[in-house]
Amino acid sequence: MTGQERAALRKQANTLSPITQIGKDGISDNLIRTVEEAIDKRGLIKLSVLESADMTAQEAAAAIAARSGAEVIQCIGRKLVLYRERKEES
């Protein structure tokens, strides 16, 4: 992904609300399932990491991206943005 593409995605993410929160339970199979469903539908999603979580937004983003095949676009504070190209519907 080029820097221009990443910048365009960051700009789009500014208006998004987090679809879910990562809390003290961390990254569960249910969370990954929720993320994958949302990212299949939207392509670009934002998540929030609660203070009670035992990980930072960067750690959570890396773990979710590894399990879902998404790409980390940005992490700011306790928010993270992930992107995965949507599959063409046939």
Residue frames as a rotation matrix with the C-alpha (Angstrom) as fourth column:
MET 1
0.588 0.809 0.000 0.00
0.809 -0.588 0.000 0.00
0.000 0.000 -1.000 0.00
THR 2
-0.235 -0.679 0.696 1.35
0.634 -0.650 -0.420 3.41
0.737 0.342 0.583 -0.93
GLY 3
-0.823 -0.153 -0.546 1.60
0.534 -0.537 -0.653 6.35
-0.194 -0.829 0.524 1.40
GLN 4
-0.832 0.554 -0.035 -1.11
-0.519 -0.753 0.405 8.19
0.199 0.355 0.914 -0.57
GLU 5
-0.173 0.780 -0.602 -3.51
-0.025 0.608 0.794 5.25
0.985 0.152 -0.085 -0.24
ARG 6
-0.355 -0.046 -0.934 -2.82
0.869 0.352 -0.348 5.02
0.345 -0.935 -0.085 3.49
ALA 7
-0.972 -0.029 -0.233 -3.36
0.116 -0.923 -0.368 8.79
-0.204 -0.384 0.900 3.89
ALA 8
-0.563 0.820 -0.101 -6.70
-0.538 -0.271 0.799 8.57
0.628 0.504 0.593 2.06
LEU 9
-0.033 0.528 -0.849 -7.82
0.422 0.777 0.467 5.73
0.906 -0.343 -0.248 4.36
ARG 10
-0.674 -0.247 -0.697 -6.76
0.739 -0.239 -0.630 7.70
-0.011 -0.939 0.344 7.46
LYS 11
-0.934 0.355 0.027 -8.85
-0.349 -0.927 0.138 10.62
0.074 0.119 0.990 6.20
GLN 12
-0.207 0.892 -0.401 -11.90
-0.297 0.334 0.895 8.36
0.932 0.304 0.196 5.73
ALA 13
-0.227 0.050 -0.973 -11.39
0.709 0.694 -0.129 6.87
0.668 -0.719 -0.193 9.20
ASN 14
-0.971 -0.188 0.148 -11.71
0.055 -0.779 -0.624 10.29
0.233 -0.598 0.767 10.87
THR 15
-0.413 0.893 0.177 -15.48
-0.834 -0.449 0.320 10.17
0.365 -0.016 0.931 10.52
LEU 16
-0.080 0.367 -0.927 -15.89
-0.010 0.929 0.369 6.55
0.997 0.039 -0.070 11.65
SER 17
0.336 0.195 0.922 -17.13
-0.930 -0.084 0.357 5.51
0.147 -0.977 0.153 15.07
PRO 18
-0.753 -0.636 0.167 -15.58
-0.657 0.742 -0.134 2.46
-0.038 -0.211 -0.977 16.73
ILE 19
-0.068 0.746 -0.663 -17.55
-0.561 0.521 0.643 -0.70
0.825 0.415 0.383 15.89
THR 20
0.772 0.264 -0.578 -16.55
0.287 0.667 0.688 -2.46
0.567 -0.697 0.439 19.12
GLN 21
0.483 -0.600 0.638 -14.29
-0.827 -0.553 0.106 -2.20
0.289 -0.579 -0.763 22.15
ILE 22
0.136 -0.549 -0.825 -11.46
0.188 0.832 -0.522 -4.38
0.973 -0.084 0.216 23.36
GLY 23
0.599 0.198 0.776 -11.62
-0.658 -0.430 0.618 -4.81
0.457 -0.881 -0.127 27.12
LYS 24
0.049 -0.618 0.785 -10.17
-0.939 0.239 0.247 -6.95
-0.340 -0.749 -0.568 29.87
ASP 25
0.644 0.246 0.724 -11.07
-0.082 0.963 -0.255 -10.16
-0.761 0.105 0.641 27.99
GLY 26
-0.402 -0.898 -0.182 -8.63
-0.240 -0.088 0.967 -9.18
-0.884 0.432 -0.180 25.25
ILE 27
-0.326 0.187 -0.927 -8.87
-0.945 -0.083 0.315 -10.58
-0.018 0.979 0.203 21.75
SER 28
-0.249 0.365 0.897 -11.30
-0.267 0.865 -0.426 -13.48
-0.931 -0.345 -0.118 21.75
ASP 29
-0.820 0.036 0.571 -12.52
0.499 0.533 0.683 -15.62
-0.279 0.845 -0.455 18.87
ASN 30
0.219 0.976 0.006 -15.85
0.912 -0.202 -0.358 -13.78
-0.348 0.083 -0.934 19.12
LEU 31
0.348 -0.178 -0.920 -14.10
-0.057 -0.984 0.169 -10.41
-0.936 -0.006 -0.353 18.71
ILE 32
-0.742 -0.668 -0.062 -12.19
-0.149 0.074 0.986 -11.68
-0.654 0.740 -0.154 15.65
ARG 33
-0.487 0.661 0.571 -15.47
0.853 0.499 0.150 -12.96
-0.186 0.561 -0.807 14.16
THR 34
0.519 0.688 -0.507 -17.09
0.599 -0.716 -0.359 -9.55
-0.610 -0.117 -0.784 14.74
VAL 35
-0.032 -0.647 -0.762 -14.11
-0.305 -0.720 0.623 -7.74
-0.952 0.252 -0.175 13.19
GLU 36
-0.864 -0.345 0.366 -14.08
0.189 0.450 0.873 -10.02
-0.466 0.824 -0.324 10.15
GLU 37
-0.059 0.926 0.372 -17.81
0.968 0.144 -0.205 -9.57
-0.243 0.348 -0.905 9.54
ALA 38
0.613 0.283 -0.738 -17.51
0.268 -0.953 -0.142 -5.79
-0.743 -0.111 -0.660 9.83
ILE 39
-0.257 -0.816 -0.518 -14.42
-0.354 -0.419 0.836 -5.56
-0.899 0.398 -0.181 7.66
ASP 40
-0.698 0.110 0.707 -16.01
0.613 0.602 0.511 -7.76
-0.369 0.791 -0.488 4.98
LYS 41
0.340 0.935 0.100 -18.96
0.906 -0.297 -0.301 -5.36
-0.252 0.193 -0.948 4.90
ARG 42
0.905 0.113 -0.410 -17.12
0.137 -0.990 0.030 -2.04
-0.403 -0.084 -0.912 5.19
GLY 43
0.588 -0.767 0.257 -13.46
0.498 0.093 -0.862 -2.59
0.637 0.635 0.437 4.32
LEU 44
-0.506 -0.714 0.484 -12.34
0.060 -0.589 -0.806 0.06
0.860 -0.378 0.341 6.81
ILE 45
0.581 0.719 -0.381 -13.13
0.419 0.137 0.898 -0.16
0.698 -0.681 -0.222 10.53
LYS 46
-0.267 -0.586 0.765 -12.21
-0.505 -0.590 -0.629 1.57
0.821 -0.555 -0.139 13.76
LEU 47
0.368 0.292 -0.882 -11.88
0.560 0.688 0.462 -0.13
0.742 -0.664 0.090 17.16
SER 48
0.350 -0.207 0.914 -11.37
-0.655 -0.751 0.081 1.20
0.669 -0.627 -0.398 20.66
VAL 49
-0.180 -0.472 -0.863 -9.17
0.445 0.743 -0.500 -0.29
0.877 -0.474 0.076 23.38
LEU 50
0.799 0.552 0.238 -10.50
0.011 -0.408 0.913 0.26
0.601 -0.727 -0.332 26.90
GLU 51
0.104 -0.773 0.626 -8.21
-0.849 -0.397 -0.349 1.19
0.518 -0.495 -0.698 29.78
SER 52
0.448 0.138 0.883 -9.07
-0.730 0.626 0.273 -2.11
-0.516 -0.767 0.381 31.45
ALA 53
0.957 -0.149 -0.248 -7.47
-0.074 0.702 -0.708 -4.03
0.279 0.696 0.661 28.55
ASP 54
0.630 -0.770 0.100 -4.10
0.111 0.217 0.970 -5.57
-0.769 -0.600 0.222 29.24
MET 55
-0.134 -0.669 0.731 -2.69
0.931 0.168 0.324 -4.34
-0.340 0.724 0.600 25.92
THR 56
-0.490 -0.095 -0.867 -2.03
-0.085 -0.984 0.156 -1.15
-0.868 0.150 0.474 24.01
ALA 57
0.594 0.714 -0.370 -3.80
-0.397 -0.140 -0.907 -0.17
-0.699 0.686 0.201 20.81
GLN 58
0.050 -0.674 -0.737 -0.65
-0.996 0.016 -0.082 -1.03
0.067 0.738 -0.671 18.84
GLU 59
-0.845 -0.354 0.401 -0.47
-0.428 0.897 -0.111 -4.53
-0.320 -0.265 -0.909 20.36
ALA 60
-0.073 0.916 0.395 -4.18
0.016 0.397 -0.918 -5.11
-0.997 -0.061 -0.044 19.77
ALA 61
0.551 0.263 -0.792 -3.95
-0.705 -0.361 -0.610 -3.87
-0.447 0.895 -0.014 16.18
ALA 62
-0.390 -0.794 -0.466 -1.03
-0.916 0.385 0.111 -6.17
0.092 0.470 -0.878 15.40
ALA 63
-0.808 0.107 0.579 -2.75
-0.156 0.910 -0.385 -9.20
-0.568 -0.401 -0.719 16.95
ILE 64
0.233 0.970 0.070 -6.08
-0.058 0.086 -0.995 -8.59
-0.971 0.227 0.076 15.19
ALA 65
0.383 -0.154 -0.911 -4.38
-0.890 -0.326 -0.319 -7.87
-0.248 0.933 -0.261 11.86
ALA 66
-0.697 -0.714 -0.065 -2.41
-0.712 0.681 0.171 -11.12
-0.078 0.166 -0.983 12.09
ARG 67
-0.701 0.467 0.539 -5.54
0.138 0.830 -0.540 -13.18
-0.700 -0.304 -0.646 12.79
SER 68
0.312 0.948 -0.058 -7.88
0.189 -0.121 -0.974 -11.45
-0.931 0.293 -0.217 10.33
GLY 69
-0.118 -0.436 0.892 -5.60
0.961 0.175 0.213 -10.67
-0.249 0.883 0.398 7.41
ALA 70
0.877 0.454 0.157 -6.30
0.475 -0.867 -0.150 -6.95
0.068 0.206 -0.976 7.76
GLU 71
-0.166 -0.920 0.355 -3.75
0.742 -0.353 -0.569 -4.15
0.649 0.169 0.742 7.51
VAL 72
0.158 0.135 -0.978 -3.15
0.859 -0.508 0.068 -1.66
-0.487 -0.851 -0.197 10.32
ILE 73
0.371 0.053 0.927 -3.77
0.676 -0.700 -0.231 1.86
0.636 0.712 -0.296 9.00
GLN 74
-0.295 -0.504 0.812 -3.20
-0.260 -0.775 -0.575 3.84
0.919 -0.381 0.098 12.19
CYS 75
0.161 0.291 -0.943 -3.20
0.898 0.354 0.262 3.75
0.410 -0.889 -0.204 15.98
ILE 76
-0.424 -0.220 0.878 -3.88
-0.097 -0.953 -0.286 6.96
0.900 -0.207 0.383 17.86
GLY 77
-0.346 0.250 0.905 -4.25
-0.928 -0.236 -0.289 6.84
0.141 -0.939 0.313 21.61
ARG 78
-0.576 0.225 0.786 -6.68
-0.288 0.844 -0.452 4.02
-0.765 -0.487 -0.421 22.36
LYS 79
0.609 0.773 -0.179 -8.18
-0.401 0.105 -0.910 3.89
-0.685 0.626 0.373 18.85
LEU 80
-0.584 -0.767 0.267 -7.03
-0.104 0.397 0.912 1.74
-0.805 0.505 -0.312 15.97
VAL 81
0.406 0.649 -0.643 -8.02
-0.745 -0.172 -0.644 1.56
-0.529 0.741 0.414 12.32
LEU 82
-0.442 -0.467 0.766 -7.86
0.042 0.843 0.537 -1.59
-0.896 0.269 -0.353 10.20
TYR 83
0.203 0.457 -0.866 -8.38
-0.886 -0.292 -0.361 -2.10
-0.418 0.840 0.346 6.48
ARG 84
-0.556 -0.317 0.768 -8.81
0.140 0.875 0.463 -5.10
-0.819 0.365 -0.442 4.26
GLU 85
-0.789 0.256 -0.559 -9.80
-0.614 -0.359 0.703 -4.92
-0.021 0.898 0.440 0.62
ARG 86
-0.003 0.897 0.442 -13.36
-0.614 0.347 -0.709 -6.07
-0.789 -0.273 0.550 0.22
LYS 87
-0.759 -0.174 0.627 -14.03
0.271 0.791 0.548 -9.16
-0.591 0.586 -0.554 -1.85
GLU 88
-0.747 0.497 -0.442 -16.02
-0.659 -0.466 0.590 -8.62
0.087 0.732 0.675 -5.01
GLU 89
-0.231 0.760 0.607 -19.53
-0.289 0.543 -0.789 -10.01
-0.929 -0.357 0.094 -4.77
SER 90
-0.952 -0.158 -0.262 -20.44
-0.295 0.251 0.922 -12.26
-0.080 0.955 -0.285 -7.67
